[in-house]
Amino acid sequence: MLDGEPTCGAHPRRLAPSHSTRGCAHNSCASILYLGILLRLDDRVDRGNIEDFSLARYAAQYWARRARAMNVSSRIKDKMECLFDPDKPHFATWLWIYDEDPWDTSMRTIRPEKPKAVPLYYAARLGLRDLAEDLIAEHPARKFQHIAVLEGHCDIVLLLLIMLDAALIPPHY
């Protein structure tokens, strides 16, 4: 019998767990693949050689969508932390290739430049809760609530409020 075909008159919707498991595995593999592509790009990338990386634009645009799907981001946290490390070239290169902000400056320069926004801004914007939690713990900041609100990521807004509120309470209370 073919995988996914109803057995014994079972209704196809009852097979959802196997389909969702497959979807989760697919999103996890796709996220790892896309992040792997982005993490191979270094400070030698420029407008002249970016086309040598045929999937770079696609990976830059879609990796976060796959990471958010079915909570895959918790499984690829280490790779996301590497991409979001501002001391490594990957963060600037990713945003140089694809930045969905309204003031997008994707590939307008010959090579990647230091982004104007910090990693926490993009974690909040993209709804990457696990990553945002780590970045908030490292660098508490109040100014990223607005982007999480605008993008509709309520869990990030709550996380920011809880962690920032805790940071404001004196330790002797």
C-alpha positions as a printed NumPy array, in Angstrom:
array([[  0.   ,   0.   ,   0.   ],
       [  1.28 ,   3.507,  -0.797],
       [  2.33 ,   5.761,   2.068],
       [ -0.468,   8.16 ,   2.936],
       [ -3.206,   6.026,   1.317],
       [ -6.121,   5.451,   3.712],
       [ -6.252,   1.938,   5.143],
       [ -9.407,   0.042,   6.098],
       [-11.638,   2.911,   5.066],
       [ -9.779,   5.363,   7.313],
       [-10.467,   8.98 ,   6.579],
       [ -7.414,  10.776,   5.042],
       [ -7.546,  13.511,   7.708],
       [ -6.791,  10.957,  10.398],
       [ -3.361,  10.533,   8.83 ],
       [ -2.4  ,  14.109,   9.682],
       [  0.277,  13.197,  12.272],
       [  2.376,  11.361,   9.698],
       [  1.96 ,  14.221,   7.238],
       [  2.88 ,  16.823,   9.839],
       [  5.906,  14.782,  10.886],
       [  7.034,  14.645,   7.28 ],
       [  6.401,  18.378,   6.919],
       [  8.465,  19.082,  10.018],
       [ 11.329,  16.943,   8.735],
       [ 11.124,  18.63 ,   5.336],
       [ 11.201,  22.119,   6.877],
       [ 14.05 ,  21.122,   9.159],
       [ 16.117,  19.726,   6.267],
       [ 15.334,  22.74 ,   4.08 ],
       [ 16.323,  25.141,   6.869],
       [ 19.592,  23.311,   7.453],
       [ 20.317,  23.323,   3.714],
       [ 19.532,  27.046,   3.332],
       [ 21.513,  28.02 ,   6.419],
       [ 24.401,  25.841,   5.235],
       [ 24.462,  27.776,   1.973],
       [ 24.427,  31.124,   3.78 ],
       [ 27.098,  30.048,   6.256],
       [ 29.441,  29.156,   3.38 ],
       [ 29.371,  32.744,   2.166],
       [ 32.131,  34.866,   3.641],
       [ 33.619,  38.33 ,   3.29 ],
       [ 34.964,  37.508,  -0.183],
       [ 31.468,  37.509,  -1.695],
       [ 30.698,  40.419,  -3.984],
       [ 28.336,  41.371,  -6.771],
       [ 30.674,  39.773,  -9.308],
       [ 30.776,  36.298,  -7.795],
       [ 27.444,  35.913,  -5.964],
       [ 25.952,  34.238,  -9.053],
       [ 28.42 ,  31.368,  -8.492],
       [ 26.218,  30.439,  -5.517],
       [ 23.084,  29.542,  -7.444],
       [ 20.838,  28.979,  -4.415],
       [ 22.121,  31.897,  -2.331],
       [ 19.278,  34.3  ,  -3.144],
       [ 16.632,  31.653,  -2.621],
       [ 18.214,  30.505,   0.641],
       [ 18.54 ,  34.087,   1.897],
       [ 14.883,  34.782,   1.171],
       [ 13.256,  31.579,   2.443],
       [ 15.352,  30.08 ,   5.249],
       [ 13.497,  31.943,   8.028],
       [ 10.073,  30.934,   6.713],
       [ 11.138,  27.288,   6.856],
       [ 12.676,  27.765,  10.307],
       [  9.432,  29.215,  11.695],
       [  7.298,  26.42 ,  10.241],
       [  6.351,  23.769,  12.788],
       [  8.807,  25.177,  15.346],
       [ 11.838,  23.958,  13.425],
       [ 13.908,  26.88 ,  14.743],
       [ 14.528,  25.095,  18.056],
       [ 16.276,  22.296,  16.107],
       [ 18.582,  24.603,  14.138],
       [ 19.352,  27.122,  16.859],
       [ 23.129,  26.648,  16.676],
       [ 23.191,  27.427,  12.954],
       [ 20.944,  30.468,  13.441],
       [ 23.231,  31.745,  16.202],
       [ 26.166,  31.443,  13.817],
       [ 24.295,  33.332,  11.071],
       [ 23.259,  36.067,  13.526],
       [ 26.754,  36.532,  14.966],
       [ 27.612,  40.152,  14.052],
       [ 31.336,  39.407,  14.344],
       [ 31.163,  36.928,  11.467],
       [ 30.577,  37.903,   7.832],
       [ 27.472,  35.736,   7.384],
       [ 24.971,  38.156,   8.973],
       [ 25.978,  41.066,   6.74 ],
       [ 26.168,  38.831,   3.664],
       [ 22.695,  37.365,   4.227],
       [ 21.168,  40.833,   4.573],
       [ 23.134,  42.112,   1.603],
       [ 21.643,  39.346,  -0.559],
       [ 18.102,  39.664,   0.747],
       [ 16.654,  42.108,   3.26 ],
       [ 12.886,  42.444,   3.293],
       [ 12.885,  45.736,   5.174],
       [ 11.227,  48.684,   3.425],
       [ 14.581,  50.422,   3.161],
       [ 16.043,  47.288,   1.617],
       [ 19.507,  47.928,   0.26 ],
       [ 20.078,  44.411,  -1.037],
       [ 23.101,  44.216,  -3.274],
       [ 23.286,  47.965,  -3.919],
       [ 26.902,  47.965,  -2.839],
       [ 29.693,  45.962,  -4.439],
       [ 30.08 ,  43.802,  -1.36 ],
       [ 28.308,  43.318,   1.982],
       [ 28.586,  46.127,   4.508],
       [ 27.809,  46.178,   8.202],
       [ 24.002,  46.18 ,   8.618],
       [ 22.335,  49.191,  10.187],
       [ 20.184,  47.037,  12.474],
       [ 21.43 ,  44.558,  15.068],
       [ 20.652,  40.818,  15.053],
       [ 17.892,  41.101,  17.685],
       [ 15.95 ,  43.392,  15.361],
       [ 15.868,  40.702,  12.67 ],
       [ 15.117,  37.879,  15.12 ],
       [ 12.107,  39.873,  16.356],
       [ 11.089,  40.832,  12.823],
       [ 11.216,  37.249,  11.594],
       [  9.517,  35.768,  14.669],
       [ 12.439,  33.534,  15.66 ],
       [ 11.556,  33.172,  19.331],
       [ 14.367,  30.837,  20.459],
       [ 16.979,  33.037,  18.864],
       [ 15.361,  36.239,  20.134],
       [ 15.348,  34.857,  23.676],
       [ 19.104,  34.236,  23.563],
       [ 19.826,  37.616,  21.969],
       [ 17.677,  39.436,  24.559],
       [ 19.523,  37.689,  27.38 ],
       [ 22.827,  38.836,  25.869],
       [ 21.759,  42.351,  24.905],
       [ 18.519,  43.539,  26.526],
       [ 16.87 ,  46.186,  24.393],
       [ 13.478,  47.86 ,  24.562],
       [ 13.316,  49.161,  21.01 ],
       [ 12.468,  45.915,  19.21 ],
       [  8.937,  45.529,  20.535],
       [  7.548,  47.668,  17.737],
       [  8.847,  45.474,  14.929],
       [  7.562,  42.322,  16.619],
       [  4.149,  44.01 ,  16.98 ],
       [  4.134,  45.195,  13.358],
       [  4.977,  41.706,  12.116],
       [  2.333,  40.097,  14.363],
       [  4.723,  37.988,  16.452],
       [  2.866,  38.125,  19.787],
       [  5.137,  35.522,  21.391],
       [  8.175,  37.749,  20.736],
       [  6.358,  40.804,  22.156],
       [  5.509,  38.888,  25.333],
       [  9.041,  37.572,  25.582],
       [ 10.465,  41.089,  25.243],
       [  8.065,  42.449,  27.855],
       [  8.768,  39.656,  30.347],
       [ 12.538,  39.75 ,  29.953],
       [ 12.763,  43.524,  29.958],
       [ 10.481,  43.758,  32.987],
       [ 12.675,  41.246,  34.822],
       [ 15.768,  43.278,  33.909],
       [ 14.238,  46.399,  35.457],
       [ 13.439,  44.796,  38.834],
       [ 16.251,  45.354,  41.338],
       [ 17.908,  42.089,  42.446],
       [ 17.015,  42.542,  46.157],
       [ 13.249,  42.215,  45.516]])
